[in-house]
Amino acid sequence: MRKILFGVIITLVILFTFKYCNEKKESKVVLQENSALIQEQIKNVGKLIVTEGHFSEVFNYKNSKDIFGDYFTSEKKALVVVNADVTIAYDLSKIEFKIDEETKTLQIISIPEEEIKINPDLEYYDMQSDFFNPFEAKDYNDIKNTVKASLAKKLETSDLKKNAKNRLISELSKFYILTNSLGWTLKYNETPMTSVSNLEGLKL
């Protein structure tokens, strides 16, 4: 009788051990699959999020040059019409992140700064110069640099940067939705993201 009872106990121990190991193995596989899915999602949105804008301006360019001291001044001038395309982008492939399978946490460590590109198209009208002060390559470079600096200031007062951030938050919210659906936690640095509104309040 004791041998039978002992045999039953040994059998139950083996069954429970096998079941426990099986469940642990399945749990580990699920964790690895979830981790791979999160990494794949980040890879899929690792593209440029672009906000585009268009600016138009008219510049009056003038340059004076003294000839023979202060006795004679030679002036050149031009009317410059500017049409510029401006893009603001985030390269999400440069996001630094860490996945902790043990705590089921996706931690975003850093987000790349926005990339701003200003591409002005310049058209010159009413160009006036003379033999002593002709238009040179330096003048065109100076005009282009002045135009870019002016457009950069206009960009700061426009809604383009705000729109670009909204696009960024929209992409980051995909990470929150994914991690939340898998029972994981999304963190930005050390701050847990408990809702999409948390993402909207980030200072990026």
BELPEHU-V727057 format. One record per residue. N is the residue number from 0. PHI is phi in whole degrees, 0 to 359 (NA if undefined). D_LAST is the distance of its C-alpha to the last C-alpha in Angstrom with 1 decimal. Layout:
N|PHI|D_LAST / N|PHI|D_LAST
This chain:
0|NA|73.0 / 1|296|70.8 / 2|296|70.2 / 3|294|69.1 / 4|298|66.8 / 5|297|65.3 / 6|296|64.8 / 7|297|63.0 / 8|297|60.7 / 9|300|59.9 / 10|297|59.3 / 11|296|56.9 / 12|298|55.0 / 13|297|54.7 / 14|296|53.5 / 15|296|50.9 / 16|297|49.7 / 17|297|49.5 / 18|295|47.6 / 19|297|45.1 / 20|296|44.5 / 21|296|44.2 / 22|296|41.6 / 23|297|39.6 / 24|295|39.8 / 25|296|38.7 / 26|298|35.7 / 27|294|34.7 / 28|297|35.0 / 29|298|32.9 / 30|300|30.1 / 31|294|30.3 / 32|294|30.3 / 33|296|27.2 / 34|299|25.4 / 35|295|26.6 / 36|295|25.6 / 37|296|21.9 / 38|297|21.9 / 39|294|23.6 / 40|296|21.1 / 41|297|18.1 / 42|295|20.5 / 43|294|21.3 / 44|265|17.9 / 45|283|17.4 / 46|234|17.9 / 47|280|16.3 / 48|265|14.7 / 49|244|16.1 / 50|246|16.2 / 51|247|19.3 / 52|217|20.8 / 53|227|24.1 / 54|235|25.3 / 55|231|28.9 / 56|212|30.3 / 57|236|33.7 / 58|244|34.1 / 59|255|37.3 / 60|259|37.7 / 61|223|40.4 / 62|214|41.7 / 63|248|44.8 / 64|224|46.9 / 65|282|49.8 / 66|245|53.0 / 67|55|55.9 / 68|75|54.2 / 69|260|53.8 / 70|282|56.7 / 71|214|54.8 / 72|240|51.3 / 73|253|50.1 / 74|239|47.2 / 75|233|45.2 / 76|206|42.8 / 77|202|41.2 / 78|260|39.5 / 79|243|36.3 / 80|261|34.8 / 81|246|31.2 / 82|237|29.7 / 83|235|26.3 / 84|260|24.0 / 85|239|20.3 / 86|235|17.9 / 87|237|14.1 / 88|223|13.5 / 89|241|11.4 / 90|270|13.8 / 91|289|13.4 / 92|290|16.4 / 93|264|14.5 / 94|297|12.5 / 95|264|13.9 / 96|216|15.3 / 97|222|18.4 / 98|251|20.9 / 99|248|23.3 / 100|292|26.3 / 101|295|28.0 / 102|261|25.5 / 103|52|24.4 / 104|231|20.7 / 105|255|18.0 / 106|250|15.3 / 107|274|12.1 / 108|274|11.9 / 109|206|9.3 / 110|243|7.7 / 111|297|9.1 / 112|291|8.1 / 113|292|9.6 / 114|253|13.3 / 115|252|15.2 / 116|234|19.0 / 117|242|21.5 / 118|240|25.0 / 119|276|27.5 / 120|252|31.0 / 121|253|33.5 / 122|237|36.9 / 123|255|39.4 / 124|229|42.1 / 125|51|44.9 / 126|281|44.7 / 127|229|47.2 / 128|203|48.2 / 129|222|51.4 / 130|299|53.1 / 131|280|51.9 / 132|215|48.3 / 133|281|47.3 / 134|287|43.9 / 135|234|42.6 / 136|301|39.7 / 137|299|38.0 / 138|298|38.1 / 139|294|36.3 / 140|294|33.6 / 141|298|33.2 / 142|297|33.0 / 143|297|30.3 / 144|294|28.2 / 145|295|28.7 / 146|296|27.8 / 147|297|24.5 / 148|296|23.6 / 149|293|24.6 / 150|292|22.6 / 151|297|19.4 / 152|292|20.0 / 153|295|20.7 / 154|298|17.5 / 155|296|15.5 / 156|264|17.7 / 157|268|17.7 / 158|265|15.8 / 159|297|14.9 / 160|295|11.2 / 161|296|11.0 / 162|296|13.1 / 163|296|11.2 / 164|295|8.0 / 165|298|10.9 / 166|295|12.4 / 167|296|9.6 / 168|300|9.7 / 169|299|13.4 / 170|288|13.6 / 171|294|11.8 / 172|296|14.2 / 173|295|17.0 / 174|295|16.3 / 175|296|16.6 / 176|299|19.7 / 177|294|21.2 / 178|297|20.8 / 179|295|21.9 / 180|291|24.9 / 181|267|25.9 / 182|81|25.8 / 183|261|22.9 / 184|245|19.9 / 185|260|16.2 / 186|235|14.1 / 187|249|10.5 / 188|58|11.7 / 189|253|14.5 / 190|263|13.5 / 191|292|15.6 / 192|263|14.4 / 193|266|17.6 / 194|198|16.9 / 195|296|14.8 / 196|296|14.1 / 197|298|12.3 / 198|295|9.7 / 199|296|9.7 / 200|270|9.1 / 201|291|5.9 / 202|265|3.8 / 203|262|0.0
